[in-house]
Amino acid sequence: MPSETSVVDGVGKELFIGGKWTPASSGQTFEVRDPATGEVLCRVADAAPADGAAALDAAVAAQDSWASHPPRERGEILHRAYEELTSRVDELALLMTLEMGKPLAESRGEIAYAAEFFRWFSEEAVRIDGGYATAPNGTGRFLVTRQPVGPSLLVTPWNFPMAMGTRKIGPAIAAGCTSVIKPAAQTPLSMLALAQILADAGLPDGVLNVVTTTDAGGVMEPLIRDGRARKLSFTGSTAVGRRLLEQCADKVLRTSMELGGNAPFVVFADADLDAAVDGAMQAKMRNIGEACTAANRFYVQREVADEFASRMAERMAAQPIGRGTEDGVVVGPLIDDAALTKVTELVSDATERGARLLTGGSGVDGPGHFYRPTVLADVPAEARMSSEEIFGPVAPISTFDTEDEAVRVANDTEYGLVSYLYTSDLKRALRVAERLEAGMVGLNQGIVSNPAAPFGGVKQSGLGREGGRVGIDEFLETKYIAVAM
Ligand code: NAP
C-alpha cells in the first residue's frame, strides 16, 4: 500500500493547460484538506479568470486536429487510460479517500466505476454512425453525419471526484471534443492525477485542460459567455445548475445538467424484506449518504413498516464510523462543517415536527465532520428533509397504505433523478415503475449506476444522459447534407 504522503506528493499541483503544468498567473494557491482530520493535505494552484481564458484558448486551438483524429486512436487513448486507472486503483483510491473522506473500499469502487466509463467510451468512439436515405419524393438523397459539438466546458462536484469527471471526459474524448474541466475546489487532486494519466496515455496537448480555482463563478462565467465553447456539461446542485443554464442561454450553448435528487425508496408489503433492507442500506449509505442517487425518503407499506424500521435501525447502529483510511470503517466524515450543520438541522427539524428517533441523531466530537447513522420513523411530509437533499447518513421513514398513495408521495418533489421500488408483484412493479417521475428506477435493487446505462434525471434533476449508448450523443451534433441527384 502506498503511503499517504507519497500519493499526495505524486500529483501535479498546478493548472494543466495545453499539455503543460502551469502555475496560476497570480501565483496564488489554495489548501486542500482531509475532511476526517481537518488537516491540510497540500496546496494547489488557484486559477484566476485569465487562467481560465488560457485553458479555453488551448482547447479551441486543439479542437480541429482532435476532431479529425482517427476515432480508433481516440478510443485507444481512452483504453490505455482505463488500464492505468485499473492498475493504480490502490494509490488513486487512497488519494480520493484523503481528499473526500469516503472509506477506502468505496474509493476503490469509484476508481473502478470511473475507469469503466473510459472502457465504455473507448468502444463507442468507433461506433459514431450516420445515415443515407432517399428523399420521400425520390429525387434527392439525405446524408446524415454526426460531428463533435466542439470545445466543451465541464464542471464536476466533490462527492465523486473521479467518476463524475470520467463520465464527461470519456464521451468528450471519444466524440472528438476538446475540453476545459473545473473540478470542485474541495477535491481537485483526483482530477489532477487523471490529467497526467491521460497525458501519459497519449492524449495530445490541449485536448483536456484542468483548471482548479476557489473562484468557480468568476472563472467559469466568462468562459460560458465567451462563445467559443459550444457545450457545458455540469454535475452539481440544482441551484447552481439553474444559474449556469441562464448563462448558457446568452450564446445558446448545448447543455447537459446532472443535478440534485430527492430519491424515494418505496417498499410494498409483498416485497422480500431482507432484500429491501439490503437495498435500502446501499441506496442510503453509499458515499456516506452524499450521493445524488441517495435514498432521501423511505415510504413503507403500513403492514411491514415497523419491521422495516427496526431492521434498518439495527443495521445503521452497527455501521463503524471513522477515518476512511482505517480498516473496517464504512461511515467516513461529511465533506465539511456546513454539511454537518445542515444534517444536524434537518434531523432537529424532523424531530421537532414529530418524527421518532430510532437510532443516531447526533454528530461525533473531535476533528472531522462525522454524523452518526440515523433512522427516523413517522417523518411528516412537512419536515424539511422530505423536500431537501439530506446528503448524509440519515434515513427518514414514513408509511403509506395504497399503491396510489405511494406513487403520489414518491412523485411529490421538484426532483426526478432516481426512485427505488421493492415489490415481488411483477405487474405492480412495472405499473409503478412507469408512473414514477424519475429518469431512473431501481427495481428491487439499491444501486442503479452503470457506465453502460443512461444516467440522468427528469424535472429539476437535470437535462440529458451520461453513460450508455446515448452518453456520446451529448457531445455530438447531427448534420444533414441534402444531396441533389
Ligand atoms: P455545487 O455547489 O453545485 O458545485 C458543483 C460544482 O460547481 C463545483 O465544481 C463548484 O465549484 C461549481 N460551481 C459552484 N458555483 C459555480 C458557479 N457559479 N459557476 C460555475 N461553477 C460553479 O454542488 P456540490 O455541493 O459540489 O455537489 C453536490 C450536488 O451535486 C448535490 O446536489 C448532488 O445531488 C449533485 N450531484 C448530482 C449528480 C448527478 O449525476 N445528477 C451527481 C453527483 C452530484 P466549487 O467546488 O469551487 O464550489
Boltz pocket constraint, residues with backbone or C-beta under 6 A from the ligand:
constraints:
  - pocket:
      binder: B
      contacts: [[A, 155], [A, 156], [A, 157], [A, 158], [A, 159], [A, 160], [A, 164], [A, 182], [A, 183], [A, 184], [A, 185], [A, 186], [A, 213], [A, 214], [A, 215], [A, 216], [A, 217], [A, 218], [A, 220], [A, 221], [A, 235], [A, 236], [A, 237], [A, 238], [A, 240], [A, 241], [A, 243], [A, 244], [A, 257], [A, 258], [A, 259], [A, 260], [A, 261], [A, 291], [A, 292], [A, 293], [A, 389], [A, 417], [A, 457], [A, 461], [A, 462]]
      max_distance: 6.0
